[in-house]
Amino acid sequence: MKGLKNKRILITGGARGIGAATAARFLEEGARVFVLDCDKAALRSIEKEMSGLGGTVAADVSDVEAVNHAFKELDCFIQGLDVLVNNAGISIRHPFLEVAPDEWLKIINVNLNGMFYVAQQAARRMLEGEEGVILNMGSTNGLIGYPYYAAYNASKSGVIELTRSMALELAPKVRVNAVCPGYILTPMQEAEYTPQMLRECESKVPLARLGKPEEVAALFAFLASDEARFITGQAFVIDGGEIAGGLASQT
Ligand SMILES: NC(=O)c1ccc[n+]([C@@H]2O[C@H](COP(=O)([O-])OP(=O)(O)OC[C@H]3O[C@@H](n4cnc5c(N)ncnc54)[C@H](O)[C@@H]3O)[C@@H](O)[C@H]2O)c1
């Protein structure tokens, strides 16, 4: 991809799953990659596995003070930031009537508030520089209804609208887009779905399989690159065709 070499890139939730695949992809592109994650053990593993990583920062994105502190730490490594992949997120699968208030708050705090805290810090640095790109992790769950994910769906819908608002206010210096994957096989999915449920998910995808983290990483790389210079304020679906017909999976 054009224009990613030597770019300073921060990936939240980058210690595993889609975030880790994205870190690997941006390293391949010659970028300077920094990973923020709340899982210290996973951060230690990724430091060993990924040679060339610019650095890692341990922080919980839902804790505004921790996020501010993490950015100050980052400022010691790099002056400014070119690309943010705002990816950290969690999911809880529960029937709507059984969602406890603290579960609701936890999802909203990580997936929506955390994304806002990180995006605001990143945007300030990008506006002080020449330009920047912010890519927020949405989901097809933010675009259509899925049962048993009320809090998650609401958080991801919020991310998509936050993305549009940011794109309008931060243009023309900073481009902001959302990426909305369908089923991608990661530790998050493996924790929530039985093998039988995963097969059912696959059967509802026109391309007849779950997506791979590397495929989402490729979309992040394109949107961050100079190839996407005229793209802002959009939500990009990557789901193997799952929602093309407007029919949500009921699994
Ligand atoms: N896997 C999918 O099918 C799928 C589909 C659509 C959207 N998404 C979104 O993609 C993102 C990554 O998902 P994944 O499947 O790779 O999940 P994952 O659980 O495999 O990885 C998530 C990473 O985020 C980190 N994280 C979680 N909470 C955090 C917090 N409060 N602060 C900092 N780091 C935190 C975790 O430690 C982990 O390293 C999430 O936002 C998720 O909602 C995933």
The ligand as an ORCA input file, in Angstrom:
! r2SCAN-3c Opt
* xyz 0 1
  N     -14.180    -11.266     15.861
  C     -15.261    -10.795     15.253
  O     -16.033    -11.554     14.639
  C     -15.578     -9.323     15.249
  C     -16.611     -8.866     14.418
  C     -16.916     -7.521     14.388
  C     -16.201     -6.634     15.176
  N     -15.210     -7.089     15.991
  C     -14.491     -6.108     16.802
  O     -13.110     -6.209     16.544
  C     -12.371     -5.798     17.700
  C     -11.339     -6.858     18.045
  O     -12.030     -8.062     18.263
  P     -11.298     -9.486     18.275
  O     -12.293    -10.455     17.739
  O      -9.944     -9.400     17.704
  O     -11.254     -9.697     19.868
  P     -10.157    -10.374     20.813
  O     -10.871    -10.615     22.097
  O      -9.534    -11.515     20.125
  O      -9.077     -9.208     20.978
  C      -9.435     -7.999     21.613
  C      -8.187     -7.350     22.180
  O      -8.617     -6.123     22.830
  C      -8.049     -6.084     24.131
  N      -8.950     -5.322     25.020
  C     -10.169     -5.701     25.453
  N     -10.657     -4.779     26.306
  C      -9.724     -3.810     26.391
  C      -9.640     -2.618     27.139
  N     -10.629     -2.241     27.977
  N      -8.540     -1.848     27.011
  C      -7.519     -2.219     26.197
  N      -7.537     -3.366     25.483
  C      -8.623     -4.151     25.577
  C      -7.919     -7.542     24.562
  O      -6.970     -7.709     25.608
  C      -7.497     -8.198     23.251
  O      -6.099     -8.163     23.084
  C     -13.413     -5.538     18.788
  O     -13.722     -4.164     18.856
  C     -14.618     -6.317     18.302
  O     -15.829     -5.800     18.800
  C     -14.866     -8.413     16.034
*
